[in-house]
Amino acid sequence: EYSAALEKMGSSITVVNGTEEMQIFLECRTENIDATLKLFEERLLHSKFDKNDFKRIVKARAENAKSIDYNPAAMSSLGFRKLMFGNTVYGSYATDKTYKNITIEDVNNYYSNN
């Protein structure tokens, strides 16, 4: 429904998460800006988390985290962060087990409380 509405208007909303920031890219025709922003507001403030989407995303993130073990450059970067920042959020990183331990209830609770 959300994607279909955006597509019908020729609009797109892309969200990119980083370690310290989030970037939001919104593209639309001038005459559709209000309707596109309304859809974005709805998604941002009243998100619904689908179990199938959640499982797909967790699986992809876990596989990506596991692949870091075979990437020397990534391992070096994570090791450097650990040396620089120690046991802080900046010095730690998620593993495949981290993602597998997150439940959709955790996400819903976090979203409701923050």
Secondary structure, DSSP 8 states (H G I E B T S, - for coil): -HHHHHHHHT-EEEEEE-SS-EEEEEE--GGGHHHHHHHHHHHHHS----HHHHHHHHHHHHHHHHHGGG-HHHHHHHHHHHHHH-SSTTT----HHHHHT--HHHHHHHHHH-
